[in-house]
Amino acid sequence: MPTRILFVCLGNICRSPAAEGVFRALCPEAETDSAGTASYHVGEPPYGPMQAAARARGLDLSDLRARQFRGADFGSFDLIVAMDASNLENIEALRPAGSETPVRLFTDYAPESGADHVPDPYYTRDFDGCLDLIEQAAKGLKAAL
């Protein structure tokens, strides 16, 4: 059975599409998607500087488009992965009654990093550092499946 994983950040233009792109390259048998808890960028491609940083690592994110997380996602995915605690709380606020779909922080899969969240490069401007952490967490997630 293929694993269905949804990666979630705030706007779905930096962290979560990068996580989706990294993970789909690492684990192509998994079904992946990404979403944002906010609707700021619905329909937009990933942020240009994030696409450029990913492209420099051989990852093409250009086919992805931002969408907003919705409660129905709990029924469509086996695992929902949040980039930080604030987004995890926003995801949990939409959990339908009776849903048991696990929601985890992405950094839980990279405990050796010491990070408790994936910093948002839209604000930090550290796209490579973000991708380094995403790659580390993606490897940990794949090993955990």
Disulfide bonds with the S-S distance in Angstrom:
none
